[in-house]
Amino acid sequence: MLGYVDQASNNFDSDFDAELLSVGKDSFWSIIDNKKLGIQGRQAPLFNDDIVKLGMKAADDGTYTISLKDREGIFSTTQTVYLKDKYLNKVINITENPYSFSTTAGTYDDRFEVVYRPSENLAADNVVKKGIQIYKDSQNFIVKSDENLEEVSLYDALGRLLFNTKNAKNEVLINKTILAEGMYIIKAYSRNTMLTKKVLK
């Protein structure tokens, strides 16, 4: 079960998240901090660049099918849900159709993600959009643009603003060596273009 709740965060929270009680013969779960979750409450509102890691156990070699059921709220009306198969480099609209795939028996915590846009670059560390680039080296997160950057902001996973600069030139360096390990969000504006990207330290 996956939902978006006003009071929830995107870290493990015992008020909104519940670990899987047991891993059955064939099981499916979401993942936070290496915990297998049967229920996950994520921070509302839902942004279309959100990514939810999934894990699964297949007891036997064969073909399995993933589908959505019991959709409520925005998931029953306007919000499209995509499944990313990282092994096959596919992004599937599972709001419209179930997804069938073949696998050998085993446990897989690195194959699937729930995403909310069909971009081929969802999992990339280096992203380009209309002249804006966001990437990293050993010391910095780097934001570059063909034009001067109007504003660049860095947020942590709880949505707290950690860095902001306005009216910069066409390159901004954000020192990531002073940051804790984890996920961050960079938002960059350049004239009529805005790019939001999740990055990992």
C-alpha positions in Angstrom: 0.0 0.0 0.0 1.3 3.4 -1.0 -0.2 6.8 -0.2 0.6 10.5 0.2 -0.2 12.1 3.5 0.2 15.8 4.6 1.9 14.9 7.9 4.2 12.2 6.5 7.8 12.4 5.4 9.8 10.5 2.8 11.8 8.9 5.6 10.7 6.0 7.7 8.0 7.1 10.1 6.2 4.6 12.4 3.1 6.8 12.4 2.6 6.3 8.6 4.9 3.4 7.6 4.6 -0.3 8.5 7.3 -3.0 7.9 6.3 -6.1 6.2 5.4 -8.7 8.9 6.7 -11.6 6.9 8.0 -12.3 3.4 5.9 -15.0 1.8 6.5 -17.4 -1.0 5.8 -14.6 -3.5 5.9 -11.1 -2.0 6.1 -7.5 -3.1 7.1 -4.4 -0.9 8.3 -0.8 -1.0 11.6 0.2 0.5 12.8 3.0 2.8 16.2 2.9 4.5 16.6 -0.8 3.6 13.3 -1.6 5.4 10.7 -3.8 3.6 7.4 -1.9 4.0 3.9 -3.3 3.6 2.5 0.2 4.0 4.3 3.4 3.1 2.9 6.9 3.7 4.9 9.6 1.7 4.9 13.3 2.0 2.0 15.2 0.3 1.7 16.7 -2.2 2.9 14.2 -4.7 5.5 15.7 -7.1 5.9 14.0 -10.5 9.7 13.5 -9.9 9.1 11.3 -6.8 10.6 7.8 -7.0 9.5 4.9 -4.8 11.8 1.9 -4.6 10.2 -1.6 -4.7 11.4 -5.0 -3.9 10.0 -8.5 -4.6 10.5 -12.2 -4.0 9.8 -14.8 -6.6 9.7 -18.4 -5.3 10.0 -20.0 -8.7 11.3 -19.2 -12.2 8.5 -17.9 -14.4 6.3 -15.0 -15.5 4.8 -12.6 -13.0 2.3 -9.7 -13.3 2.2 -6.4 -11.5 -1.0 -4.4 -11.5 -2.7 -1.6 -9.6 -5.8 -2.2 -7.5 -8.0 -0.3 -5.0 -7.0 3.1 -6.3 -8.2 6.1 -4.3 -7.9 9.9 -4.3 -5.7 11.3 -7.1 -4.8 7.7 -8.1 -8.4 7.0 -9.1 -8.7 10.3 -11.1 -5.8 12.3 -12.5 -2.6 10.7 -11.4 -0.9 8.3 -13.7 1.4 5.7 -12.2 4.4 4.3 -14.1 6.5 1.2 -13.2 10.2 1.4 -14.1 11.9 -1.9 -14.8 15.5 -1.1 -14.4 16.8 -4.5 -15.7 15.0 -4.0 -19.0 15.2 -0.2 -19.1 11.4 0.1 -19.6 8.9 2.6 -18.1 5.4 1.1 -18.2 2.1 2.9 -17.6 0.5 0.5 -15.1 -2.5 2.8 -14.6 -3.6 1.6 -18.0 -2.2 -1.9 -18.2 -0.7 -4.6 -15.9 2.9 -5.5 -16.5 4.1 -9.0 -17.1 7.8 -10.0 -16.9 9.9 -13.1 -16.6 12.3 -13.7 -13.7 14.3 -16.4 -12.1 13.6 -17.3 -8.4 15.1 -14.9 -5.9 14.8 -11.7 -4.1 15.2 -8.4 -6.0 15.5 -5.0 -4.3 17.0 -3.2 -7.3 14.8 -4.0 -10.2 11.6 -1.9 -9.9 10.6 1.7 -9.0 7.3 3.5 -9.0 7.6 6.8 -10.9 5.1 9.4 -12.1 6.5 10.5 -15.5 7.6 8.4 -18.4 11.0 10.0 -18.8 13.9 7.8 -19.8 16.2 9.8 -17.6 14.4 9.3 -14.3 17.3 7.4 -12.7 20.2 9.3 -14.2 22.6 11.4 -12.2 23.3 13.6 -15.1 20.2 15.4 -16.5 19.7 17.9 -19.3 16.5 19.9 -19.9 16.3 22.7 -22.4 19.9 23.9 -21.8 20.0 23.3 -18.0 22.3 20.5 -16.7 22.5 19.1 -13.3 25.3 16.6 -12.4 27.9 16.0 -9.8 31.6 15.4 -9.3 33.5 14.3 -6.2 33.1 17.7 -4.5 30.0 19.4 -5.8 26.5 19.2 -7.3 26.9 21.3 -10.5 24.1 23.3 -12.2 24.9 24.7 -15.6 22.8 26.6 -18.1 23.1 28.0 -21.6 21.7 31.2 -20.1 22.2 32.9 -16.7 20.5 31.0 -13.9 17.8 33.1 -12.2 17.6 30.9 -9.1 19.0 27.6 -7.8 17.8 25.9 -4.6 18.7 22.7 -2.7 16.3 21.0 -0.4 16.6 17.9 1.8 14.2 15.0 1.7 12.0 16.7 4.2 11.6 19.8 2.0 13.9 22.0 4.1 15.8 24.7 2.1 19.5 24.2 2.5 20.9 26.4 -0.2 19.6 29.2 -2.4 21.2 31.6 -4.8 19.6 34.1 -7.2 20.7 35.9 -10.3 23.7 33.7 -10.7 25.8 33.3 -13.8 25.5 30.2 -15.9 27.1 27.8 -13.4 26.4 27.2 -9.7 28.5 24.9 -7.5 26.9 23.4 -4.4 29.4 21.9 -2.0 28.2 18.4 -1.2 31.0 17.4 1.0 29.3 19.2 4.0 26.1 17.3 3.4 25.0 14.1 5.1 24.5 11.0 3.0 21.0 10.9 1.5 18.7 12.2 -1.1 18.4 15.9 -2.0 16.3 17.9 -4.4 17.7 20.6 -6.7 15.4 23.2 -8.4 16.9 25.4 -11.1 15.3 28.3 -13.0 16.7 29.8 -16.2 14.4 32.4 -17.8 11.5 30.3 -19.0 12.9 26.9 -18.0 12.6 25.1 -14.6 14.2 21.7 -13.8 13.7 19.7 -10.6 16.0 16.8 -10.0 16.6 14.4 -7.1 20.2 13.7 -6.4 22.1 11.4 -4.1 25.0 12.3 -1.9 
